Amino acid sequence: MSKNKFNPAKSIQDIQYFGEFGGVNPSISDSATYTFMRAKSMLDTFEGNAEGCYLYSRHTSPSNHYLSMALAQMENMESANVAGSGMGAITPVILQLAGAGEHIVSSRTIYGGTYAFLKNYIPKFNIKTSFVDITNLKKVEEAIQPNTKLIYCETLSNPLLELADIEGLSKIAKKHNIKLVVDNTFTPLIFTPANLGADVVIHSLTKFINGMNDTVGGVICASNDFINELKSVNDGSSMLLGPVMDSLRSAQILKNLRTLPIRMIKHSQNTQYLAERLEADGVKIKYPGLKSHPQHKLFTKMMNPEFGYGGMITFDLLTGKMATEFMEKLQERNVGYLAVSLGFYKTLFNAPGKGTSSEVPEEEQEKMGLSEGLIRMSIGLDYDIESTYQIMKQTLKEIGYFNKITA
Ligand SMILES: Cc1ncc(COP(=O)(O)O)c(C=O)c1O
C-alpha cells in the first residue's frame, strides 16, 4: 500500500469510537427523542446550529451518526446519512435533486428497483428520465437537456457488470453544472467514486458492506451541505420521507464494516479463481478481472488495486430451462443459495431477467443483452474454492452445457 494514496481500508482501520462506559464498541442509543437542559439549545438544534446535540432519531441518532461518519470516511467524502434500505437512500437523493418539470439522465443498466422508480414512479411528479448506454459518453452528453439535474449510474452495473467511466461522466456533469450520483453497491473499497469526481455516492448496505444478509440498509455519502439539505426539517427528503435506520441495526452494521476489507479481498480472490478456471473450460464468463471483459483496462485504471475485481460474475446458460436446472443443482450441492441479493458470505445466484431486473420490460432487456439464460452469481467467502469450482464444472457437464456450446 502506497503511503500517500487514499486507501479506504485504512480509513476503516483509523476509526476510533469509544463507548459511553469505555466500551470498545460505541454505546447504542436506545432513544427516539432527546432532552435539552435549556429550551434555547432545542431551538438552536432545530435551526441546525447546535453541533453534537440530538433532537429526534428520524433526523439523526448517535448510533446512526457513528455509522454515517465511518462510511463518509470510507468514501472520502465530508458527510453521510444512513437509511433503512438502499432504496431509502436512492429515492430521497433523486427527489432532492430533481423536481417537477425537470429531467434525469440515467444508465439503462441499473438495479431493477431504481429503474422502476425512475421509469414508473417519478413521472407522476412530472420528472422524466432518459435511459442511456452509460459506457457511451457521447450518448450520455447528447441526452442532457437544459432542465437536466443529474446523471445517475452504478459504478459496476446490476446485473450486466458494465463499468461507468466516473471520471468521464464527472467531466460531463461539471460542464453542464449538474450532479453525478453513483451507486457503488457492487464495488465498495474497490472504487472511490468521489476521488474520480462523483458528487453523491450511495450504497445498499444490505450487500457487501453488512455482508451477513440479516438486515437491509443504505447510505448517502456527499458534501456537508447536501447531507444537511437532505436532513432539513423544512424540505429535506430524508427527513420528511422518513426512511430511517434503527440504531440497533446501525450498531451491528458498524461492527461488520470493520471486516469489509478482508471480506472484499477474499470475495475477489475466489471470484477471480472461478472466472479464470471456468473461462479456460470454455464458459463465456463476464467478470471485470478477465481480460475478455470489454472494460478490463478501464476498471484497472480506476480501481484501488488492493481489493481485486469484486465478487460478481455473470454467464449465459443459453436457455431459461438450463439456468434453472443449474441453479437448483448448485443449491442441492450446497454451493450456495438460489436467492436474490449479493455480498453474502455464502454464494448467491439468480436469473435476473425474471428476478431482480423483472421491472425492466422484455424488449429493453433484449436490447441490453439481458437474456433469459443469464445468471448472476455473488461468490461467497468459501475456504475451499477449488471444490466449489469442481462442483460447478461437473454440474455444467451434467446439464449438457458443454455439448451445447461446442455443437
Ligand atoms: C446496485 C443496487 N442498488 C440498490 C439496491 C437497493 O437496495 P435495498 O434492497 O437495500 O433497498 C440494490 C438491491 O438489490 C442493488 O443491487
The ligand as an SDF file (V2000), in Angstrom:
LIG
                    3D

 16 16  0  0  0  0  0  0  0  0999 V2000
  -26.9810   -1.9150   -7.0120 C   0  0  0  0  0  0  0  0  0  0  0  0
  -28.1310   -1.8560   -6.0570 C   0  0  0  0  0  0  0  0  0  0  0  0
  -28.5100   -0.6670   -5.5650 N   0  0  0  0  0  0  0  0  0  0  0  0
  -29.5430   -0.5680   -4.7070 C   0  0  0  0  0  0  0  0  0  0  0  0
  -30.2640   -1.6660   -4.2980 C   0  0  0  0  0  0  0  0  0  0  0  0
  -31.4120   -1.4870   -3.3470 C   0  0  0  0  0  0  0  0  0  0  0  0
  -31.0240   -1.7670   -2.0390 O   0  0  0  0  0  0  0  0  0  0  0  0
  -32.0170   -2.2930   -0.8930 P   0  0  0  0  0  0  0  0  0  0  0  0
  -32.5260   -3.6240   -1.3190 O   0  0  0  0  0  0  0  0  0  0  0  0
  -31.1430   -2.3260    0.3160 O   0  0  0  0  0  0  0  0  0  0  0  0
  -33.1220   -1.2840   -0.7700 O   0  0  0  0  0  0  0  0  0  0  0  0
  -29.8880   -2.9230   -4.7600 C   0  0  0  0  0  0  0  0  0  0  0  0
  -30.6430   -4.1240   -4.3100 C   0  0  0  0  0  0  0  0  0  0  0  0
  -30.5690   -5.1880   -4.8390 O   0  0  0  0  0  0  0  0  0  0  0  0
  -28.7950   -3.0290   -5.6750 C   0  0  0  0  0  0  0  0  0  0  0  0
  -28.3940   -4.2160   -6.1740 O   0  0  0  0  0  0  0  0  0  0  0  0
  1  2  1  0
  2  3  1  0
  2 15  2  0
  3  4  2  0
  4  5  1  0
  5  6  1  0
  5 12  2  0
  6  7  1  0
  7  8  1  0
  8  9  2  0
  8 10  1  0
  8 11  1  0
 12 13  1  0
 12 15  1  0
 13 14  2  0
 15 16  1  0
M  END
$$$$
